[in-house]
Amino acid sequence: MQGQKGSRAEREGELRHLPRQNGPEDSTGLNREERRIYSRLTRRGFMGVTAGATLAALAGREPTLVRAQPVTPATADAVIVLWMAGGMAQTETFDPKRYTPFASGVRVEDVLSTFPTIDTAVDHIKFTQGLERIAGVMDRGAVIRSFMAADLGFILHSRHQYHWHTGYVPPQPMAMPHIGSVVSRTLGPRHPDVPAFLAIGQTVEGAGEIGTLKAFHTAGFLGADHGPFLIVDPQDAASAVRPPRELGEARFQSRRALLERLLAEEPVHTYGGDFQREAIVKSLDSADRLLRSPSAKAFDLSLEPQASFEAYNTGRFGQGCLLARRLIEAGA
């Protein structure tokens, strides 16, 4: 070709630096797309392509390798969530960092954890000093340290709580179901007389941030029958499943009929679909069964053996943990 100079190697070296042209071919005899591909086949590019192809081939075998591993069947059919609203920094509990003892003049950036670490029952897993009893049973637990919270600002804690409990970032155009409602809808109740989803110790009456808390303590679009059974005070839980003594069976049924007539005047009965109406009826039926069921005794903390009760009786939170355990044992 006219205009070419030097050896072939020199021309190939120059090829990678030629400007792109609009014509189909230039003085090299290659069109623009061919020059682009050819210029990438340097020694480094060749090694990269080869390595990528090798990894792709190995990745193609990965599902077979994974299937060859024994799968441990899941055995848990109930869960207790201890929600520490607004507290328990991970660096001071289950994910401690380097400990720097406090001293006058210590730099803030050097303080990663303010307590020493302790060993647990599992090698290479450390906890913060003060959690010795939990550390001693970690061979029966798991620590998840990969959770990343969404960036929702730092002013309103309720926005983060809404996201954690529902998986949705507020605000939303409709009521979103709590994760407990999703479990209730997906798995159903373990016991026909015991609610599948209960929430203990959370006050949801009021305004401001409380309104946001109330917003995610619902079943949302899954239906009222999958909503949480709310128990504000664990010590008073028994009254929630015990009709007043002066309310006999006949009067109880009369009130049930009156409630159904009142609900029939609600907009959901007038404008809602069969799904919404049936969900309300199912909720009433579930409440009736619980009131008459022996399982209602699980709500009464006075029936707990005294020694066991005192072990939990550290305050309202401890009593809530005791109630949660009793409800799980009853089939929640």
VEXDREN-2710 file (C-alpha; in Angstrom, 1 decimal):
% VEXDREN-2710
k/r/px/py/pz
1/MET/0.0/0.0/0.0
2/GLN/1.2/3.5/-0.7
3/GLY/2.0/5.7/2.3
4/GLN/3.0/2.8/4.6
5/LYS/6.5/3.1/6.2
6/GLY/8.7/0.9/8.4
7/SER/8.3/-2.7/9.3
8/ARG/5.1/-4.6/10.0
9/ALA/5.8/-4.5/13.7
10/GLU/6.1/-0.7/13.5
11/ARG/2.9/-0.4/11.6
12/GLU/1.1/-2.6/14.1
13/GLY/2.4/-0.4/16.9
14/GLU/1.2/2.7/15.1
15/LEU/-2.2/1.1/14.5
16/ARG/-3.3/1.4/18.1
17/HIS/-2.8/5.2/18.0
18/LEU/-4.6/5.9/14.7
19/PRO/-7.5/8.3/15.0
20/ARG/-10.9/6.9/14.1
21/GLN/-12.1/7.8/10.7
22/ASN/-15.6/8.0/9.3
23/GLY/-14.8/6.0/6.2
24/PRO/-15.2/2.2/6.1
25/GLU/-11.5/1.6/5.7
26/ASP/-8.3/3.7/6.1
27/SER/-4.7/3.2/4.9
28/THR/-4.3/0.1/7.0
29/GLY/-7.0/-1.7/5.1
30/LEU/-9.1/-2.2/8.3
31/ASN/-12.4/-0.5/9.0
32/ARG/-13.0/1.3/12.3
33/GLU/-14.6/-1.7/14.2
34/GLU/-11.7/-4.0/13.1
35/ARG/-9.1/-1.5/14.2
36/ARG/-10.9/-1.1/17.6
37/ILE/-10.9/-4.8/18.2
38/TYR/-7.3/-5.3/17.0
39/SER/-6.0/-2.5/19.1
40/ARG/-7.2/-4.2/22.2
41/LEU/-5.3/-7.4/21.5
42/THR/-2.2/-6.3/23.2
43/ARG/-0.3/-8.7/25.4
44/ARG/-2.1/-7.4/28.5
45/GLY/-5.4/-7.6/26.7
46/PHE/-4.8/-11.1/25.6
47/MET/-4.0/-12.2/29.2
48/GLY/-7.2/-10.5/30.4
49/VAL/-9.4/-12.1/27.8
50/THR/-7.9/-15.5/28.5
51/ALA/-8.3/-15.1/32.3
52/GLY/-11.9/-14.0/31.8
53/ALA/-12.7/-17.0/29.7
54/THR/-11.1/-19.4/32.2
55/LEU/-13.1/-17.9/35.1
56/ALA/-16.3/-18.1/32.9
57/ALA/-15.6/-21.7/32.3
58/LEU/-15.1/-22.4/36.0
59/ALA/-18.2/-20.4/36.9
60/GLY/-20.2/-22.6/34.6
61/ARG/-19.3/-25.6/36.8
62/GLU/-20.1/-23.8/40.0
63/PRO/-23.8/-24.8/40.3
64/THR/-22.7/-28.4/40.1
65/LEU/-20.1/-27.9/42.8
66/VAL/-22.7/-26.2/45.0
67/ARG/-25.2/-28.9/44.5
68/ALA/-22.6/-31.4/45.6
69/GLN/-22.4/-29.8/49.1
70/PRO/-24.7/-31.2/51.7
71/VAL/-27.6/-28.8/52.5
72/THR/-28.6/-28.5/56.2
73/PRO/-32.4/-28.5/56.3
74/ALA/-33.9/-25.5/58.1
75/THR/-35.5/-26.4/61.4
76/ALA/-36.6/-23.1/62.9
77/ASP/-40.4/-22.5/62.6
78/ALA/-40.6/-19.5/64.8
79/VAL/-38.6/-16.4/65.6
80/ILE/-38.4/-13.8/68.4
81/VAL/-37.1/-10.4/67.2
82/LEU/-35.7/-8.2/70.0
83/TRP/-35.9/-4.8/68.5
84/MET/-33.5/-2.4/70.2
85/ALA/-35.0/0.9/69.0
86/GLY/-32.4/3.7/69.0
87/GLY/-29.6/1.8/70.8
88/MET/-27.0/-0.9/71.0
89/ALA/-24.1/0.3/68.7
90/GLN/-22.6/-2.7/66.9
91/THR/-19.1/-1.6/67.8
92/GLU/-19.9/-1.8/71.5
93/THR/-21.7/-5.2/71.3
94/PHE/-21.4/-7.8/68.6
95/ASP/-18.9/-6.3/66.2
96/PRO/-16.2/-4.7/68.3
97/LYS/-13.2/-2.9/66.7
98/ARG/-9.8/-2.1/68.1
99/TYR/-9.9/-1.1/71.7
100/THR/-8.1/2.1/72.7
101/PRO/-8.1/2.8/76.5
102/PHE/-9.1/6.4/77.2
103/ALA/-6.4/8.8/78.1
104/SER/-6.2/12.5/78.1
105/GLY/-5.5/13.9/74.7
106/VAL/-6.5/10.7/72.8
107/ARG/-7.5/11.4/69.3
108/VAL/-11.2/10.8/68.4
109/GLU/-10.2/8.8/65.2
110/ASP/-8.3/6.4/67.4
111/VAL/-11.3/5.4/69.4
112/LEU/-13.0/2.6/67.5
113/SER/-14.5/0.7/70.5
114/THR/-14.7/1.9/74.1
115/PHE/-14.7/-1.6/75.7
116/PRO/-12.3/-4.5/75.5
117/THR/-13.2/-7.6/73.5
118/ILE/-13.9/-11.1/74.9
119/ASP/-13.8/-14.5/73.3
120/THR/-16.9/-16.4/72.4
121/ALA/-17.7/-20.1/72.0
122/VAL/-16.7/-19.8/68.4
123/ASP/-13.1/-19.3/67.2
124/HIS/-12.4/-15.9/65.7
125/ILE/-15.7/-14.3/66.8
126/LYS/-15.2/-11.6/69.4
127/PHE/-17.8/-9.7/71.4
128/THR/-17.6/-6.7/73.6
129/GLN/-16.9/-7.1/77.3
130/GLY/-20.2/-7.4/79.2
131/LEU/-21.8/-10.0/76.9
132/GLU/-20.2/-13.0/78.4
133/ARG/-23.3/-15.1/78.7
134/ILE/-24.3/-14.5/75.1
135/ALA/-20.7/-15.2/74.0
136/GLY/-20.9/-18.6/75.8
137/VAL/-23.7/-19.9/73.6
138/MET/-22.6/-18.5/70.2
139/ASP/-22.0/-22.0/69.0
140/ARG/-25.8/-22.2/68.7
141/GLY/-26.2/-18.8/67.0
142/ALA/-25.0/-16.8/64.1
143/VAL/-23.8/-13.2/63.8
144/ILE/-24.7/-11.2/60.6
145/ARG/-22.2/-8.4/60.2
146/SER/-23.0/-7.6/56.5
147/PHE/-26.1/-5.5/57.0
148/MET/-25.9/-2.0/55.5
149/ALA/-28.6/0.5/56.5
150/ALA/-30.1/2.7/53.8
151/ASP/-29.0/6.4/53.8
152/LEU/-32.3/8.0/55.0
153/GLY/-30.8/10.8/57.0
154/PHE/-30.1/11.0/60.7
155/ILE/-32.9/13.2/62.1
156/LEU/-35.8/10.8/62.3
157/HIS/-35.1/7.3/63.6
158/SER/-38.6/6.3/62.6
159/ARG/-37.7/6.4/58.9
160/HIS/-35.0/3.8/59.5
161/GLN/-37.3/1.7/61.6
162/TYR/-40.0/1.8/58.9
163/HIS/-37.4/0.6/56.4
164/TRP/-36.1/-2.2/58.6
165/HIS/-39.5/-3.5/59.6
166/THR/-41.1/-3.4/56.1
167/GLY/-38.2/-3.3/53.6
168/TYR/-39.7/-0.2/52.0
169/VAL/-38.3/3.3/52.2
170/PRO/-40.8/5.8/53.4
171/PRO/-43.0/7.5/52.4
172/GLN/-45.1/5.0/50.4
173/PRO/-48.3/5.5/48.5
174/MET/-50.0/2.7/50.5
175/ALA/-49.7/0.8/53.7
176/MET/-46.8/-1.7/53.5
177/PRO/-46.9/-4.9/55.5
178/HIS/-44.6/-5.5/58.4
179/ILE/-42.2/-8.4/57.9
180/GLY/-44.1/-10.3/60.6
181/SER/-47.2/-10.0/58.4
182/VAL/-45.3/-11.4/55.5
183/VAL/-44.3/-14.4/57.6
184/SER/-47.9/-14.8/58.7
185/ARG/-49.2/-14.7/55.1
186/THR/-46.5/-16.9/53.7
187/LEU/-46.3/-19.6/56.4
188/GLY/-49.6/-19.3/58.2
189/PRO/-50.2/-20.0/61.9
190/ARG/-48.4/-22.8/63.7
191/HIS/-51.4/-23.2/66.0
192/PRO/-55.0/-22.5/64.8
193/ASP/-55.8/-20.6/68.1
194/VAL/-52.6/-18.5/68.5
195/PRO/-51.9/-15.5/66.3
196/ALA/-49.0/-16.0/63.9
197/PHE/-47.7/-12.5/64.5
198/LEU/-47.6/-10.6/67.8
199/ALA/-45.9/-7.3/68.7
200/ILE/-45.0/-6.8/72.4
201/GLY/-44.2/-3.6/74.2
202/GLN/-44.6/-1.0/71.4
203/THR/-46.9/2.0/72.0
204/VAL/-48.4/3.1/68.7
205/GLU/-50.8/5.8/69.9
206/GLY/-49.9/9.4/69.4
207/ALA/-48.6/11.8/66.8
208/GLY/-45.3/12.8/65.3
209/GLU/-42.8/9.9/64.9
210/ILE/-45.3/7.7/66.7
211/GLY/-47.5/8.0/63.6
212/THR/-44.7/6.5/61.5
213/LEU/-44.3/3.6/64.0
214/LYS/-48.1/3.0/63.8
215/ALA/-47.8/3.0/60.0
216/PHE/-45.6/-0.1/59.8
217/HIS/-47.3/-2.0/62.6
218/THR/-49.9/-3.2/60.1
219/ALA/-50.4/-6.0/57.6
220/GLY/-50.8/-3.3/54.8
221/PHE/-52.1/-4.7/51.6
222/LEU/-51.9/-8.3/52.9
223/GLY/-55.1/-8.0/54.9
224/ALA/-56.2/-7.3/58.5
225/ASP/-56.1/-11.0/59.4
226/HIS/-52.3/-10.9/59.0
227/GLY/-51.8/-7.8/61.2
228/PRO/-49.9/-7.9/64.5
229/PHE/-51.6/-8.8/67.8
230/LEU/-50.5/-5.7/69.8
231/ILE/-49.6/-6.1/73.4
232/VAL/-48.5/-2.8/74.9
233/ASP/-47.7/-4.0/78.5
234/PRO/-46.5/-7.6/79.0
235/GLN/-47.8/-7.7/82.5
236/ASP/-51.3/-6.9/81.3
237/ALA/-51.2/-9.3/78.4
238/ALA/-53.7/-11.7/80.0
239/SER/-56.4/-9.1/80.0
240/ALA/-56.2/-8.9/76.2
241/VAL/-57.4/-12.5/75.9
242/ARG/-59.8/-12.5/78.8
243/PRO/-63.3/-11.2/78.4
244/PRO/-64.8/-9.2/81.3
245/ARG/-66.2/-11.5/84.0
246/GLU/-69.6/-9.8/83.8
247/LEU/-69.8/-10.5/80.1
248/GLY/-71.6/-13.8/79.6
249/GLU/-71.7/-15.9/76.5
250/ALA/-75.0/-14.5/75.3
251/ARG/-73.9/-10.9/75.8
252/PHE/-70.6/-11.6/74.1
253/GLN/-72.3/-12.9/71.0
254/SER/-74.6/-9.9/71.0
255/ARG/-71.6/-7.6/71.0
256/ARG/-70.0/-9.6/68.2
257/ALA/-73.2/-9.1/66.1
258/LEU/-73.3/-5.4/66.9
259/LEU/-69.6/-5.0/65.9
260/GLU/-70.3/-6.8/62.6
261/ARG/-73.2/-4.4/61.9
262/LEU/-71.0/-1.4/62.7
263/LEU/-68.3/-2.7/60.4
264/ALA/-70.8/-3.1/57.6
265/GLU/-71.2/0.6/57.6
266/GLU/-67.5/1.2/57.2
267/PRO/-66.2/2.3/53.7
268/VAL/-64.2/-0.9/53.3
269/HIS/-67.5/-2.9/53.3
270/THR/-69.1/-0.5/50.9
271/TYR/-66.3/0.2/48.5
272/GLY/-63.8/-2.6/49.3
273/GLY/-63.5/-5.9/47.7
274/ASP/-64.2/-9.4/49.0
275/PHE/-60.6/-9.7/50.1
276/GLN/-60.8/-6.8/52.5
277/ARG/-64.2/-7.9/53.9
278/GLU/-63.1/-11.5/54.4
279/ALA/-59.9/-10.3/56.1
280/ILE/-61.9/-8.5/58.8
281/VAL/-64.2/-11.5/59.4
282/LYS/-61.1/-13.8/59.7
283/SER/-59.6/-11.4/62.3
284/LEU/-62.8/-11.6/64.4
285/ASP/-63.0/-15.4/64.1
286/SER/-59.3/-15.7/65.2
287/ALA/-60.0/-13.5/68.2
288/ASP/-63.0/-15.6/69.2
289/ARG/-61.0/-18.8/69.0
290/LEU/-58.2/-17.4/71.1
291/LEU/-60.6/-16.2/73.8
292/ARG/-61.9/-19.7/74.2
293/SER/-58.7/-21.6/73.8
294/PRO/-56.5/-23.1/76.5
295/SER/-53.6/-21.4/74.7
296/ALA/-54.7/-18.1/76.2
297/LYS/-53.0/-19.1/79.4
298/ALA/-49.7/-18.4/77.6
299/PHE/-50.5/-14.6/77.9
300/ASP/-50.7/-14.8/81.7
301/LEU/-47.2/-14.2/83.3
302/SER/-48.6/-15.0/86.7
303/LEU/-48.6/-18.6/85.7
304/GLU/-44.8/-18.7/85.2
305/PRO/-42.9/-20.4/87.9
306/GLN/-41.5/-17.9/90.3
307/ALA/-37.8/-18.7/89.8
308/SER/-38.2/-18.4/86.1
309/PHE/-40.2/-15.2/86.3
310/GLU/-37.5/-13.5/88.5
311/ALA/-34.8/-14.5/85.9
312/TYR/-36.7/-12.4/83.3
313/ASN/-38.1/-9.7/85.7
314/THR/-35.5/-7.0/84.9
315/GLY/-38.2/-4.6/83.8
316/ARG/-40.7/-4.2/81.0
317/PHE/-38.3/-5.4/78.4
318/GLY/-37.4/-8.6/80.3
319/GLN/-41.0/-9.3/80.9
320/GLY/-41.7/-8.9/77.2
321/CYS/-39.0/-11.5/76.5
322/LEU/-40.6/-13.9/78.9
323/LEU/-44.0/-13.4/77.3
324/ALA/-42.5/-13.9/73.8
325/ARG/-41.0/-17.2/75.0
326/ARG/-44.3/-18.4/76.4
327/LEU/-46.1/-17.5/73.2
328/ILE/-43.6/-19.4/71.1
329/GLU/-44.1/-22.4/73.3
330/ALA/-47.9/-22.1/72.8
331/GLY/-47.6/-22.0/69.0
332/ALA/-47.1/-18.4/68.0
END
